[in-house]
């Protein structure tokens, strides 16, 4: 007796992957040194050197609290020097 042919079953999952909505959390006003390093891509040591040289101002020296606006200015200045 011959086998019956299997019909293709349509998957229940849609073919187009569902992309989650982007996170809508606001950026913090200020951040600590570890979060600032993660935000900018610089190492913690590079940010610490910039703070001690005076090129990156801090709000609180112990622990280092850095304003986001100052951090973005610091990154923009570094990009201008490199260009």
N, C-alpha and C positions, 0 to 999 in steps of 0.2 A: 504494500500500500504506500503510495507516495506521501511525502510530508506536505503539510499545508504551508504555504508561504506566509511569513510573518509580515504584517503590515507595519509600516513605520508609525510609531507612536509620537504624537506631538508632545514636546515637553511642557510641563506646567509653568516652568520658569520662563519669563520673557527673554527673548534673544538679546535685547538691548540691556546692558548692565545699568542698574540704578545707581546714580551718583548721589552721595549724601550732600545735604545742603552745607555750605561753608559755615564755619563757626562764627557766630555773630557777637562774641564776647568783645567788649571794648578793651583796648590796650590799656595797661595800667599807667598812671601818672608818673610813678617812679618805681624803680626795681632794685633789687640787691645785685651784688656783683655777679653771682652765678647766673641769674636770670638775664642780666645785661649781656653776659658773654654768649648765652644761648640766642638772645635776640639779634645780636650783631654778627655773630660768627667769629668774633675775635676770641682769643684765649683769655682766661682769667688773668694770667700773668701779664699779657699785653695791656689789658685794661688797668691793672694795678700799676704798671709802669707809667701809663698816661696820667693816672691820678697823682702819683708822686711827682711827676715832672710839671704838673699844673696845666696840662692841655685839656684835661677832662675834669670839670668841676663836680663836686659832690655835695649833697645836701647834708648828709650825716657821715662823719668820719669813722664811727665805730658802731656798728658794721657799716660798710660802704653802701650808701643809698644814693642812686644816681637818677636824675630826672630823665625821662624819655626824650624830651626836647634837646637837652644837652648831649645825650647819647647820639641822636640822629645828626646833630651838627658836627660832632666828632667824626662820625663815619663819612659824612659828606666832605669834610676837610681832607680826610685820608684819601678819598677817591679823587679829589681835585689834584692832590700832590702826585698821585700815581699816573694821572692822565697827561 
